[in-house]
């Protein structure tokens, strides 16, 4: 970084520099001039006294200059005085030549101490010269004095102006530099923000892809479900409709007169069944179009024919309400390549809507050709549709006003299906309407033979009426390297440290409360929420069931405590890790208050029990030892023998050490018996860390996911194959057990274990 002193310092330095240069120049000039005088005197051009003068001019400035280092200012003024006196003295002696030097002290004073000093000296010299009779030589001397002063003044002025100009420029540059630095800092911050935003975006899009897959699966499942249910519903419905039709149309078929009330009721059943059947058909059609499974049967057809047949179908509705129904479809219109039945269905849908919602006036159907497309419009004089609802009514089951639908019936599927049909033809459908002024529905169909629209995955996610603009240049944004992110909820930072050490690739967001955790997972998507606590935090049920976490975020609950924390949590006085050393075991026993006489050893491995027994009996102490190879047996012995201490292995098949401790805590009589816990925790990589691992996920786990999880978990957690070679260095105790087990025939008696005996 550029460091600069103040402006005053700079001027001071400049003055000193000028002074030393002026002094140097004067001395050098004196040396040259003095030598010249001596030389001229030698050549007898001048009198002999000139030689002495030359000597003086040569030696005095040189002498003065030698003192420069110690007293620069004094030297300068001595020189000025010397050069003031010398010419005047020489002039007094009648030597006019030396008078030429009279300008020198003025120049020196002006250069070294400023123009003001020079001017004062010049004025004094002028006065001195004017004191005598005015001669031409006086005038020349005075002129030389002032010319010298003038030249120095102009030079100084020029130097000052340039310096000021440089300073101004320098200040300006410095301001620019400052601004550039601020900008650079700002840019760096913006870049950091961008990187972070990019990382979050990448995570979100990752999550989006997952969500998309979930949604797609759900959609496919829904379509299959709808198709199956529709099929199952239609069969019995057709029966109901068929039978009720037979009953209402041929009431005598059953041999006797049916009461009119019964017939009226059956008609209601028939009407409602028909409505239900048409609803089922609509739902099926919709699900087929969404699944892209609806095949169009296309041919070149005349639009006039289609419109006429649709008009015939809806005419009774219009006539019953006294509405007009007109059409304007010119004869010579080009043929349209479309599925006749589906397009007729679209026009019937539009016309029956117009008939149902219009109370006065009527409807008008028009067809015309526009830009190589056929535009069919159905205009009515009905209530109209507000602008904000004009898109919504094309969505399935959407009706802009519930009261209208109650009044006019309908299910809210007609327009959705119609739009899908038109879109399947590569066309487009929209409405123009104003409340109170009626509505006009438009369907635009391409005239040309078009290949069926490719049904792409995810196509439905983009609004087909919005144009997609592809990028014209590759993105300059840095590609973030997004690390998998875990939100860790724990009171201490045990898990955070473990993850940092063993999974440096994972980004950990530590939190301390459930609320914070939910906020953190919702802010930036995470792979999972890890909870490291003995008990699930309050409200966790809520999280998974009410899905307060972002959809699909798994919650993994475990308890990996610090060693002391683990001991406190289990209510044990000491915590020993396998393999156990004898001195550790004895030291742990020494810590038991009130001394130990009887010990209960609990381990599922009889050999381990034997080993502990051996450790305890080889010392000088004598203990009464009870042994148990299962949790249940241990509890029984605790109750019956009340040992002074229990040495408990935490990992056992069936009732494990944790269950024993839990049970023990509940029983008043044995609650106070101290426990030394034994486990392989941390003893080997992958050793025991948590007694449980609960996985929940808001929205549940699908059967497929469950099967995949089970496969992965069993592959990971299943006990090692007994046929495989054990790894003695990692699990010494178990190794002994396996080897012995294998070498022992199945029927061989098991060494004393569950029973207790006194040693
Ligand atoms: P529905 O079976 O309810 O008629 P549609 O999908 O055909 O289902 O229509 C959806 C909604 O659009 C209707 O419930 C109605 O609110 C509105 N709508 C449709 N056509 C008209 C029209 N011609 N005039 C006024 N509102 C209409």
Boltz pocket constraint, residues with backbone or C-beta under 6 A from the ligand:
constraints:
  - pocket:
      binder: B
      contacts: [[A, 349], [A, 350], [A, 353], [A, 354], [A, 357], [A, 380], [A, 382], [A, 383], [A, 384], [A, 385], [A, 393], [A, 395], [A, 398], [A, 399], [A, 400], [A, 401], [A, 404], [A, 405], [A, 409], [A, 410], [A, 411], [A, 412], [A, 413], [A, 414], [A, 415], [A, 416], [A, 439]]
      max_distance: 6.0
